[in-house]
Amino acid sequence: MEFKNLTISKIRSFLNKDNIYDFYKEYFDWLEKEDEKIRGFLFFTKDLAFKLIDEIKDKENLPLWGVPIAIKDVIMVKDERCTAGSKILEDYIAPYDATVIKKLKAAGAIIVGKTNLDEFAMGSSTENSAYFPTLNPFDKERVPGGSSGGSAAVVGAGLVPVALGSDTGGSIRQPASFCGIYGLKPTYGAVSRYGLIAMASSLDQIGPMARDLDDLILVFNIIKGKDKKDSTSLEYPENKKVIEVKDLKLGLLKEFFEGLDERIKNLILEKIKKTGLEVKEISLSFIKYAIHCYYLLMPAEVSANLARFDGIRYGKRVNDKKIFEVYKKTRGKYLGKEVKRRIILGTFILSHGYYDEYYMQALRLRRAIYEDFKKAFEEVDLIISPTSPTLPFKFGEKIDDPLKMYLSDIYTVPVNLAGLPALNVPIGFIDNLPVGMQIIGNLFDEEKIFQFAKIL
């Protein structure tokens, strides 16, 4: 049995209730061996997988029946560890399923493991994982991107057809670009965040990653929709007008092509030209401030969300007679350098005297960025940009320079600030390394994005 590069349709075509147990026994042996080459999984959920097989054995009509799926280890799976890539949650057992996990289980999916990530999803290379770095499947000396680097790597290496990631400022799209796969950041609120360990609540979004576009679309359609347990989730509009592909108008985001690596730029323009669609250069007034805006709002939310990891309520604890010593020693010992940096930065931004000067100004700027996009979508249907300013970089190249690392997200953070959907599409290779293109749509325009991605 050839397990590599399986798609959902291939799995559905040969898997049945008579061979599913044997398939998974062999598959796990192969999976554990293959993962040693890239270290994309933090741990496997073998017992859970066979339990799920027992539950769905006679329900072969389910859309994801028997399909293996990997989950970023920041999304809760009941009775399994959920570490968020951090030592402070090393032994934490999730008490419930995230809503997306419930939906996947109900659709017949088999969860095979939890994938590696930058600690608490803070990073662009998976080098910030408290456990080990994940390797890029195309070049083991290079990073797979982040923070969903583990999910991207196991899909890119052909170990699983689909994985879930989370995207706060590009953490699905950038690693998808680095690993040569599709990665969707849905419209904010389109997918429930219930059961996702929050990093920055107004920016976080769960989304699918896949090698095959149809697989990604199928999983997205299963996990989307309103959830009463998440007040920020929204009813997904099913009656949105879909226009003919030939009538799509594309906008090339001028600011994102200035100073871009000429090889990446030419590859994108070549791809666009081949579609024969109408293309217009557009400019957004406030887009150049998006990265600054993001790195004010995101740390502020991080400092609030991570206050709960204090040695009292969740995770590990360093004991002391004084309560504030417990906080200080626990967080000092079990939180990594990047997490501490963002907590301190966020606390400063929210402090008295700086709240109005920084945080409130950033909120106003965020609104201006959204209005810029809104105006642009009156002229074009989709906006095209690079996903990453660089090819996958080498380990150690940016980890000691936070500002250089933060700029890895320069093309992806505006989408999160505006709450828009965006898809990374693999478009080719430069020096045997994958290159991705970002398709940005208006609110709830995922279907339009998929239409265009298909003709690519």
N, C-alpha and C positions, 0 to 999 in steps of 0.2 A: 504494500500500500504506500503510495506517494503522498506524504502529508504536507509537503512544502507548497506554498502558494495556493492553497485551497480557497475557493470562493464559496459564498453561501449556496449558489445554485449547484455547484459541483457536489457539495456535501449533501444537499437535499436529494440529488439524483441517485446516489448509491447507498445512503444510510437508511436503515430501516430497523424496526424493533428487534429483529433477529440478529443483527450484526453490531448494534450500537455499543454493547458492553465490550465486545472484543476490540472494536475500533478504538474506544477510549483507553483500554488497557495498553494497547500498542502506542497510541498517540501520546500518552503521558510519558512513556519511556523515551520516545523520540524527542518530545518537547523539552524535557529536563536536560537531555544531552545537548540539544541544539542551543538552548539558552545559555549554556556555559560559554559560548563563543561571544555573546554580546551582553549578557547579564541584564536583561530587560525586566525580568521578574524579581520582585522581592521575595515572594513565596508563592507556592502553588496551592490550590484549593481542591485537592484530589477527592477528599471525602465528600465535600459539598457537591462536586461534580457528579459522583455516582448516586448521591441522594437525589439530585435533580433529575437524573436519568430515570430513576425509579418512579418519580412523580409524573413524568411526561411520557413514559414508555408507550402508552396506548392513545396518545393524542397527536398522531402524525400530521394532522392538518394544521398545526400551529405554524405561524410564519417563520419562526427561527428554530424550529424543532431540531434539536441535536447540534446546533451550531455553537462551536467554541468561541468564547469572548473573553478578553482580558479587561481588567478594571484598574484604572489609576488608583493608587492606594491613598486617596483622599476622599473616596466615596464609600460610604458605609455598606457592608455586606454582613447581614446578621450572623452572629456567632463566629465571625472571622476577625483576625487582627486588622486594625486600621491605624497605621503608624504615621501617615502624612509625611513619610520620609524622615521622621524625627526620632531621636532617642527618647524624648519625653513621653512619647506614645508607643514606645516599643512593645509594651505588653497590653495595650488597650484592646479590648474585645468589643466590637460594635454591638449594641443592644437591639438594633433594628435595621431593616433594609431601607436604603434610600429609595425614593419613589421611582427613579430610573431603574433600579435593580428589581423592584417589584414588577415593573412593566416588562423587563427583559425575561424574568423568570416566567411570567404569565404567557409570554410569547414562545416559550420553549427553549430559550438559550441556555447553554451550559457554561457556567463561570469556571474558568480553569486556573485563574491566578490573579494576584494583585501586582501591579507594575510599579517600577521605581520612579522617583520624581525628585525634583529639588525640594528641600525641606519646606513644608507648608506651602508648596507651590511657588516658592520665591527663587527665581533664577531662570536663565535662558540656555542652560547647558547640561543639566542634571549632575553637574559637579558638586552642587550644594547638598546632595543627598547625604544623610548622616550615616549611610551604610556603605555604599560603593558607587562609583560612576558607571553609567551604562555606556556601551560603545556603539558608534555609528555602524550599521550593518554594511555600509559601502566602503568604509575606511576605519579600521579599528583604532587609528591614532587620532581620530576626530570625534567631536561631541555629536550626540544625536539631537541636540537642541533641548529646549526645556520650556516650562517645567514638566510637560508630559512626555519627556524623553523616553521613558520606559515603554509606554504605550506605542509611541511612534516607531521605536526600534523593533518591537516584536511583530508589528504589522509589516514594517518595511523589510524585515528579514524573512517574511513569509511563514511565521510560526503560527499566527492566528489570522483569520480573515478580517476581524473587526476588533476594535478596542474603544473604550471610553476614556476621554481625557477631560480636563477642565481648562478654561481659557479666561484669564483675568486681564492680560494685556498682549496676548499672542501665544499663549502656552499650548494651544492645539495647533495653530497654523504654522508657527515657526518650526517646531520639531517635525511636522508633517512635510514641510519644505525640505528640511535637512535629510529626511529619510525617504524621500521620493514617493509619498502617498497623498491621498486626499485627507483633508482635515477641516471640519466645519465648526465654526463658532456661530451658533444660532442667534437669532434676535433675542435680546435680553427679555426674559420672562417666557420664552417659547418652551423651555424645558425646565421642569421643577428643580430647584436647588436643595430641596429637603433631603437631608442625609449627606450633603457635601460639607466637609469641614471648611468653614469660611476663611478666606484670606481677606478679600475686599468685597463686601456683600453687594455693592451697587455695580460691580464690574464682573464678578464671577459668572461663568456660564458653563454648564456641562455640554459636551458635544461628542459626536462619533468620529472615528478615524478608520480609514479602510484603504485597501489597495484598489478595490473595484468601486466605481462610482455608484452603481446600482445597489451594492451592499450598504454603502453609507446612507443612501436615500431611504432604504428600507428600515434601517435602525433608527434614523432620525424620525421617521413617521411613527414608529412605535413609542419612542420616548417623549415626544412632544406633547403639549397640552396642559391645560389648567390643573392645578393641584390645590385642594383646599388646605393642605398643610404648608403651603408656601404662598404667602400673601403677595409676593412679587410675580408669581406666575400668572399667565394670561391665557384666555381662551384663544386657541389658534384659529384664525379665520380661514375657513375652507373654501369660501366662495370668491377668493381674490381673482380678478381678471388676469388671465394669462395670455400674453400676446404671441403672435407668430415669431419664431426664431429669426426669420429673415428681416423682421421689423425692429429688432433690438438695436438700440443706439448705445454705443459704448463711450464712456468718458475716460480719457487717459489723464491721470492725476499729475499735472505738470511738476509740482513740488517734489514728488517722489522719484522722478526720473532725472532730476538735476543732481549731478555729482555721483550718480549710480555707476557701478562697475559696467563698462561698455559691453562686456560679454553678456551679462545678465539682461541689460537693456535691449540689446539686439535680438536676443532669443525671444523675449516677450513680444517685441514689435513684429517680429517675423511670424509668430503664432497668431497674433491679432490680424495681420494682413491676410493670412490664408483663409480666414473666416469670411472675408468679403463683406463684412458688416460695416455700417456707418460708424466712423470713429471721430470723436471731437476732443480736442485738448481742453481740459478744464483746470481752473485754479481755485483753491480754497484759501481765503484770507487768513484764517486763524490756525491752519493745520501745522504751521511751523512751531507753534507753541504747545502742541499736543503732548509731546514727551515731558515737557516741564509740568504741565497740568496734571498728567498721570502720576508723576513722582512726587506730587504734593497730596493728591487725594488718596492714592493707594496706601502709602504708609500711615496716613491718618486712620484709615479704616483697619489696617493691620494692627495698629496699637490698641484699638478698641476690641477687635475680635480675638486677639491672642492674650488678652488680660485674663481669660479663664484658665489658661495653662499656668497655674501658679503653685502647684504642689498640693493644693487643697482639693480642688474640684475634679481635676482630670489628671491622668498620667502619673509619672514617677514623682517622688518627693525626697528631698534632703531634710531630715529632721533637725529641729532646733527648738530651744525653749521659747524663743521670741518669734512671733508670727512674721514680722517683716524679714527676719533672717531666713525663714523657710522660703518665702517668695524669692529673695535675692539669690540664695544658694541653689535652689532648684532650677531657676531660670538660667543662672550663670553656668551651671554644670550641664544641663540637658538641651539647651537651645544653641543652635549654630551661629556662626559669625554674621551671616547675611540676615538671619531672622532678627538678631539683636540690633543690627544696624537699622533695619526698617522700623522696629518698635521704637527705638530712640528718636529717629527722625520724625516719626508720626506723632510721638508724644510732644516733641518740640513744636511741631506745626499746630497742634491743638492747644498749646499752652496759652495762658493769659498774656495778652499783648501781641500774640502772633496769629491767633485764630482769625481775626478779621483781615489782617494783612496778607496772610497766605491762603488759609483754607477757604474763606468766603470768596476771595478773588478767583481761586481755582474753580470754584463752583460756577461762577459767572462765565469764566472762560469755557468751561465744559458746555454750557448752554450755547455759547457762540459757535463752538465747533459743530454741535448738532444742527444749528440753524444753517450753517455753511453747507453741510451735507444735504439738508432738506431742500435748499435752493438749487443745489446741483442736480438733484433728482427730478426737478421740473424740466430739465433740459435733456438728461440722459436716463437710460434704464438701469445701467450697471456701471460701476467705476472699476477700472483696472489699475493695479499697481504691482510692484514687486512684493513678495512676502517678507523677504529678508534682504538687508543691504549687502550681505556677504554670502559666500559659499560656506558650508560647514567648516568651522574653525577647529584648530588643534587643541587638545587638552592643555591647560595651563596658559593659553594665549591671552585670555581675558579675565580669568578668575581673580587675579590680584589687582585688577583695575575696575572697580564697580561701575564707574561712569561709562567706560568702554563697553562693559557687559550690558548696561541699561540701554545703550543705543542699538542693541540687537533688535529691540522691539519698536524701533522708530516708525515702521510702516504698519504696525499692527495695533498699537494702543489707541489711535483715533477711533477705530471701530468700536472698541469697548466703551470709550467715553460717550459715544453717540448711541450705544445700545443696538447697533446695526448687525445684520448677519454678514458673514464673510467666509469664503471657502478658499483653501489652498488647493491649487491644481498642479500636479507635477507636469512640467512641460519639456523636460529634456535634461541633458547632462553637460557640464563643463569640467574638463579634466577628470572625467569619470565620477564626478560628484553631482548629486541631484540639484535641480533648480526648480523653485516653485513660483507660481504667479497667484496673486490674490484677486479674487472677484468679490467686490463689495456690492451689496444690494440695499434697497430701502427696507424699512421695517416690514417684517413678515414676507419678504420677497425671496425666500429660499428656493421656491419653485422656478423662479426666473433665473436664479444663479445656476440651478441644476440644468436647466435648458441649455444655457450657454456652455456650461462645462462639458455637456455631452457632445456638442459639435466641435469642441477642441480635440 
